[in-house]
Amino acid sequence: MRGPAPYSGALPGDPLGLTMAQRGGGAFRIFAGTASGLYALDSSDLSWTAIGAGYHATDDDRWSFVQWGSQLLAANLQDDLQGFDIEAGVAAGPVAGSPPRARFIDVISDFVVLAGLSSDPFALQWSGIDDVESWTPGTDLSDIKEFKGGGRVMNISGAAGLVVLERALWQMIRSPGSGLAFEFQLVEAGKGTIAPFSVVKYGPAIGYLAEDGFWFDGEPIGQNKVNRHFLATVSQDRLFSVRGAIDPIATRFYWAYRTGESAAYDRALVYDWRLKRWSEIEIGATEFSSLATPGLTLEGVSALHPTLADVPYPLGSRVWQGGRPVFAMFGADRRLAFLEGPALAATVETAERELAPGRRATVTGARPLVGAAAATVAIGRRDRLADVRSWTAEAAMQPSGRCPVRAGGRYVRARIAVPAAESWSQIEGVDLEFAARGSR
């Protein structure tokens, strides 16, 4: 996991939304929202230009964005739906036709869909066909759907055509030729999300945090240890704010959460859906999203960073290549950063094993199987499962690749640590040198 390296100047306020949009010529622009404003990133000097002001977004009701042709549409519960012409670049303003205020916005087929309405939290509403300014129910196939069971509408996935409620999932199916825009089919009863921003959209599937833990594509993925760890660590008062995102490069989902009352998300669970494995990172993000880089010329890079030592990314990094997918975040400094910096410190613990079945064992050395010369190993041991595990000090790797450790116990595990900024790619495990001892 690479750490964040700052890319832009500071946003004027705390970020409450982050997205990108593509111009007709193919170039991408990056946008962000704060409590009171909407901003576009200027790719010439990486500063933020205001495109709208006077809003009232909150941490619980952040901005939701979607591109509709040449327009960027931005929604939150506290303000009228905003539209910004990406090509013309004029200031953002309310969308005509009196669309309802809503927490989430997406596009399904030829319709703009608003979910989590301020006027009715159990309903969603869609525009007229191919017309973002037509919102009168019964006109141009525009209509409202109220769900009688399953709780409030929490989110929507346009690509999957799924409506996520607190305790149900519904499929929106285009119904051409029937006089109705959509038909609705119940996909899951009794299962939905408790955190509206936890919904991760991945093609025809979604992942989310439910009352009983994490789910993806209709299957539980966090059962047992992961869910228990999460519920024991997360601030129970901040469950509503759990945030989900997808890594556009790797097959990973991120669910960021807060362990206390800080504004930043200090932890994130990471799920690799191809390997079906979990990990966890410590972060200090206030907002994050998948983006595409706007790209800079060499002249632009040199104007922003006069010396090579000032350049935060390698010149061959995808950050400098326009249109390449990247994972981005804002930190406490309000600067947009891409996770393309030096590697973060890493820690891996093995499972606990009885090295000599029925007997105690004395570990006399460890050889971590990792391509990092600065790796260390510590040994945890105990004689009974009822005992508190004790750990040795971390032992540094010698030129031979061996870490000199000495620890005795019946049940043993190893902890491998790699410091930040090391160059490495994989940790395969650890070879332990040990001798069997008595059975006491």
N, C-alpha and C positions, 0 to 999 in steps of 0.2 A: 504494500500500500504506500503510494507516494504521498507526500505532504503537500499542503497548499502553498503555491508561490503567487504573490500578488501580481495582478495584471493591470487593473484600472486604477484611476483615482478614487477618492472616497465618495460614496453616495451621500447626498445631503442629509439623509435621515436613515433610521434603521430599516433594512430591507424587509418588505412584507410580500414579496413576489418577484419571480425571475423567469424570463422566457426569451425566446428568439423568434424572429420572423424572417421570411425570405422574400426578397424583391424579385421582380420579374426577370431581371438580368441574371439572377442566380446568387447574388451576394446576400449574406445574412446580416441582420442587425440584432443587437442584444438590448433588451428592455428590462427595467426593474420598477417596482412600485414601493412607495413608503406609505406611512399613514396619511399623508396629505398630498402626495405628488406622484406623477408618472414620469419616468426618465428614459432617455435613449442614450446608449453609449456611443460617443463620437470616436470613430475608429482612427481619426487622424492624431488625436492627442490623448485618447483613452480617458476623457473626462465625461461627466454625465450632464446631458442637456435636458432641461425640463420640457415636457410636452403637454403637461396638464397639472393643475393645482386645485386646491380647495376641497380635497377629499377627506374621508373620515374612516379609513380602513383601520382594523385593529389586529392584534396578534391572533385572536380567535377567528377573525373574518378577514383573511388575507386576500390579496388579489388572485383571481383566476383568469388565465389568458387563453385565447385561441385565435388562429389566423383564419380570416374569412376573405378569400380573394386578396385584394390589395389592402385590406383593413386588418388592423390588430384590434381585437375586441377584449375589453378588460372589465371584469365584474367583481363586485363584493357586495355584501348585504347592506352596507350603509349608504351606498351611492348609486346613482343611475348608471346604467350600462354605458360604458365609454367606448368610442371608436376613434382610431387613429389611422390616417391614410399613410401607409408605409412609403408609397412612391412620392406623393406630393409633399409630405413632411409638415403639413399644417398642424396646428395644435389639436390635441384630443378634445372631444366634446361628446355630449350625450347623444346616443343613437336615437333617431326619430322613430315614432310609432308607439311610444310609451311602453317599452318592454319592462317587465317586472324586475325589481331588484332581486339578486340571487347570489348565492355563495359560489356556485360553480357554473362553468360554461363549457360547452363542447359542440362539435359538429357531427351530426348523423345524417348520412345521405345528403340531401339538399336543404337541410334545415339547421338552424342554430337552436340549440337546446339549452335552457336554463334550469338548473336544479337547486333545490334548497331555497325556495322562494321566501322572501321576507313576509309576503302576504299569506302564505300557506306552506308551512314546512313539510307537509305531507304530499306535496304536489310538485310536478314539473311542468314547464310550458315550452312550446317550440314556436318558432317564427313561421311565417308563410313560406311556401316553397320558393327557394332561391331568392328570398327577399328578407334581409335582416331588419327592414323597417316596417314589416307587416306583423303586428302582434294582436290583432283583434280575433278572438276565438271564432272559428267558423268562416274566416276569410282567408283565401289562398291556402287552405289546409292547415292554417295555424290553429292550435288547440291547447287545452290543459288536461293533464291526467292526474287525478287524485287517487292515491293508493289507500285503500280502506283498512289494510292490515300490514303489519311489518314495521310500524314506526315511521320516523321521519326519513325523508330523502336525504342521504348523506353525501352522495357523489354520483358521477356518471362517467362512463367510458364510451366515447364516440366510436372508437375503432372496434370495440367488442359489442357495442349496442347494448350495454348493460347498465341498469339503474341499481345503485347500491343503497339499500335502506338499512335501518338499524338491525332488523331481524328478517330480512328477505332480500333476494336478488331477482330482478325482473329483466326479461329480454325485450328490447324494442325492435320490432320487425317491420320493415317498410312494407306498406300495403298499397301498391299502385292499382289504380282502376276501381277501388272500392268506395271512393269518396272520403276515405279516411287516410291520414298520413301514416299512422302506425297501428299495429296490433301489439298487444302485450301478453307475454307468456311468463308464468311463474317458473323460475329456474331452481330456486332454493327457498324453502320455507324454514323459518327459525334460525337462519344464519345470515348475518350481515356484519357491518362494521360499527365499532364504538368510537372510532376516530376518523372523521371524514377526510382528513388530509393524509391518512395512512394508505389510501388506495393507490396502488402502483399499476399503471396501465401498460400492458405488454401485448400488443397485437390483439388477438381474440381472447386473451386471458387477462385476469387481474389478480393482484395479491392485496391483502389487507389484514388489519388487526381486528379480530372478532373478540367476543366476550371470553372465549376459551383459548385465545392465542392466535398465532399467525397462520394464514391460509394462502394458497396459491393454486389457481386453476382448479378450484373445487376440492382440493386436498389439504388436509392439515399438514403443516411443514415444521411447526415448532413444538410439537407435543413433547411432554415430559421435560427434559432438562432445559431446553431453550426458553420455553414459556415460564418455567419456574424461576429461572435466573432473571428474566425480564421483569416479571411481576414483583420479585424481591428487590429489584434495583430501581425501577422507574418511580418517579414521584407520583403517587396515586392521584394527587390533585391535578396532574398534568397529562393524564392519559388521553384526554381529548386532543391534545396538541401533537401527538406522535405523527411524524412526517415520513412519507415514503417517497422514494425516487429510484430511478433505474440508471445503471452505468451504461452509457451508450457504446462502450468499447468491449467490456467484459460481460459475462453472463451473470451479473450480480444485481441484486436488489438491496437497497439501503433503507432501514427503518431507524430514523434518528429520534432520540427521546431525551428528556431532561430528568436528572436524578435529584434536582433541587429546584430552587426558585429562580435560578439565573435566566437571563433572556436567551442565552445561547443553548443550543443542543450540545450536551457534553459527551454523549455516547451514541453509538449507532451499531445496531446489529446488521450484519452483512450476510446475505444468503446467496450462494452460488447455485442457481437452479439446475445447472447441468451436472455439477458434481454432487448436488444435494447435501452440501456441507455449509456449516455456519462459522462465522468468526465475529469478532467485535473490535471496534476501533474507538479510540478516544478522540473527540473532535471538539472544536469550539465554533461551530457554524451557527449563524443566525438565519441563513437561507441557502438553499442549494437546488440544483437542477441540472438536467442534461441540456447541453447547448451545442451549437456549431460555431466555430471560431470565425470572426469577421475577416481575419487575415491582415497582414501588414507586409509592405514591401521592405527591402533592406534599408531603403532610405528612411522609411517610417520607423523601423526599429532603431536606427542610429540616431534619429531625432529624439526619440523617447529615452534612449539609453546611450549616452555619449561614449561610454567606455564599455569594453567587452565584459568587464567585471560586474557592471550594473545589470546585465541582461539576466533576468530570472530564470530563463529556460534555455536549453541548448538550441542552437540555430536550426537544427534539424527537427525540432519538436513540432508536433501537429498543431500546437498553439499558433504558430506563425503561418500556417497553411489555411487559407480561407475555406470554410465549408467543412472542415474536419470535425467529427464529433468529439466532445470533451465533457468531462464531469466538472462542474463549477460550484463554487460556494462563496458566501460572504462570511468573513470573520468579524471579530469585535471592532476591527478598524474600518469596517464598512467598505472595504475594497474588494472588488471581484477578484477571485483567485481560482486558478485551475489546479487540479490535483496532479501536477506534472513536476513537482519539486523533488528534493531529495527524499529518499525512502524514510518512512517513519520507523521508530524503534519497534521491534517485534518480539513477542513472547509466545512460546508454544509449550504447553505441558503435555506430557504423555499420559496415557492411562496408567492407573495403579496396577502393579503386578506383584505376585508372590514369586520372586525369582527362583527360589529353591523350594518347591512345594513341600509343605510340612516342616520347614526349617527356616531359621533366620539366615540372612545373607549379609555379607559385608562388601559394599561397593568400594573398589579401590581406584577406579578411573572411569572416565567417560569420553567418548569420541563423538562429538556432534556431527551429523551428516548434513552440513550446510556450507555453502560457498561464501562464507564471510569469515575473514581471519580474526575479527574481533569478537566472535561469539563466545558466550560464557555458558556454563552449566551449573545448576544447583540441584541437589538431590533432596527429595522429601521422603521421610520414612516414619513408620510407626509399627508397633508390634501387635496391636489389637485394632480392630475396626472402630472400637469405642474411643480410642486414643485420639488426641489432637495431633495432627501431623506437624513435625518439625522439619525445618529446612537447613541445609548447610549454607555457608557463604557461597557466593558465585565464584566459580573457578575459571580463570582465563585460559584460553587455548594456547598451548605451547607450539613451537615450530613443528613438532611431530604431528600436530592435530589432536593431541590428547589433552584433556582437562584433568588435572590431579585433584580428585575429590575422595573423601573417605567417609562412609556413613554405613551404619548397621541397622537392620530392621527386618521384619517379616514382609511388610508391604512397602513397596518402593515405587516412586515415580520420579521423572526427570523434568526439569524446566530449562529450556533453551532460550537464551535472550540474545538478540542482535541489536546493537545500538543504532541510533538514527544516523542517516547519511552513509551507511555502509552500502557497498555495491554487491548485491546478491539476488538470486531469483527463487530458490527453492530451499525448504527445510524438509528433509526426507525422514529424519528420526534421530536416534542416538544409540550407539553401541555402548553397552555397559560391561565393565570388567568387574567380576564379583567372585566371591568364594562362599560356598555353603558353610554354615556354622551349626551350632547346636540347635535344639528345638525349643529352648526355653523362651 
